[in-house]
């Protein structure tokens, strides 16, 4: 059974982190202020610290124990997501071509990503626009994707200019 190990307020949404057997299993987005924090577990604290560091510097490495339950194809898409550098994007078509699949199948795997933000599905976009996020093509979820991409681009440009 999964337990909620943290609730994290961010500028774009409230994150509910769920764990099982001391591994991150899922993250859900909700509207800010809709819930109050549970007792944090050590893993919940680690995820909260990672999120805080990501908000300050999106180049922070991911060093969290995760278990991704999905098909082998979904896992291959999620692996590609982890390879996309912060501040960059790839299209559904690019990833589909790499995996010898279709853009729709890649989009479906993105929608089923259980750990958004940490597994950065927001970095996969449509050929002619931002594409969907969390199975939605408009509304709050797509604005989260826009916020994340803007955050990473701004920080990446700032780091490039000063580095």
ABEGO torsion letter per residue (X at the ends): XBBBABBBBBAABBBBBBBBGGBBABBBBBBBGABBBBBBBAAAAAAAAAAAAAAABAABBBBBBBBBBBBAAAAAAAAAAAABBBGBBBBAAAAAAAAGBBAAAAAAAAAABABBGABBAAABBBAAEAEBBGGBABEAAAAAAAAAAAAAAAAAAAAAAAX
